[in-house]
């Protein structure tokens, strides 16, 4: 029971800190060219998102 409470608290703390530092995490992830290529490629695999992005560009 004690281990469950500790694990739950640590997961909650990670979620809260990730949310509070979301822009810093995003900037550091997108600063790496390999991760940026992977994230952009993954985002472009969604047809709705791809069409929205292409409509804004063109």
Wavefront OBJ file of the C-alpha trace (Angstrom):
o trace
v 0.000 0.000 0.000
v 2.823 2.382 0.902
v 4.603 1.699 -2.401
v 1.409 2.416 -4.340
v 1.010 5.787 -2.643
v 4.636 6.724 -3.351
v 4.400 5.664 -7.003
v 1.123 7.542 -7.428
v 2.622 10.675 -5.896
v 5.701 10.489 -8.132
v 3.556 10.037 -11.258
v 1.389 12.988 -10.220
v 4.488 15.093 -9.555
v 5.957 14.206 -12.976
v 2.705 15.191 -14.696
v 2.499 18.520 -12.847
v 6.144 19.387 -13.523
v 5.817 18.354 -17.166
v 2.794 20.589 -17.544
v 4.450 23.558 -15.861
v 7.601 23.211 -17.978
v 5.861 22.172 -21.217
v 7.252 24.986 -23.346
v 10.798 24.475 -22.103
v 10.510 20.750 -22.815
v 9.092 21.432 -26.273
v 11.853 23.918 -27.110
v 14.567 21.521 -26.015
v 12.995 18.659 -27.976
v 12.551 20.734 -31.127
v 16.103 22.075 -30.802
v 17.465 18.628 -31.629
v 17.292 18.070 -35.425
v 16.709 14.317 -35.187
v 13.863 14.620 -32.679
v 12.382 17.547 -34.652
v 12.400 15.481 -37.865
v 10.708 12.592 -36.058
v 8.041 14.814 -34.452
v 7.258 16.690 -37.662
v 7.112 13.431 -39.622
v 4.782 11.937 -37.012
v 2.547 15.011 -37.064
v 2.383 14.957 -40.864
v 1.152 11.360 -40.806
v -2.222 12.589 -39.482
v -4.308 13.526 -42.554
v -6.394 16.208 -40.833
v -3.385 17.957 -39.350
v -1.449 17.718 -42.602
v -4.286 19.253 -44.629
v -4.672 22.101 -42.105
v -0.966 22.870 -42.237
v -0.862 22.740 -46.022
v -3.913 25.018 -46.300
v -2.148 27.617 -44.137
v 1.063 27.413 -46.165
v -0.544 27.637 -49.586
l 1 2 3 4 5 6 7 8 9 10 11 12 13 14 15 16 17 18 19 20 21 22 23 24 25 26 27 28 29 30 31 32 33 34 35 36 37 38 39 40 41 42 43 44 45 46 47 48 49 50 51 52 53 54 55 56 57 58
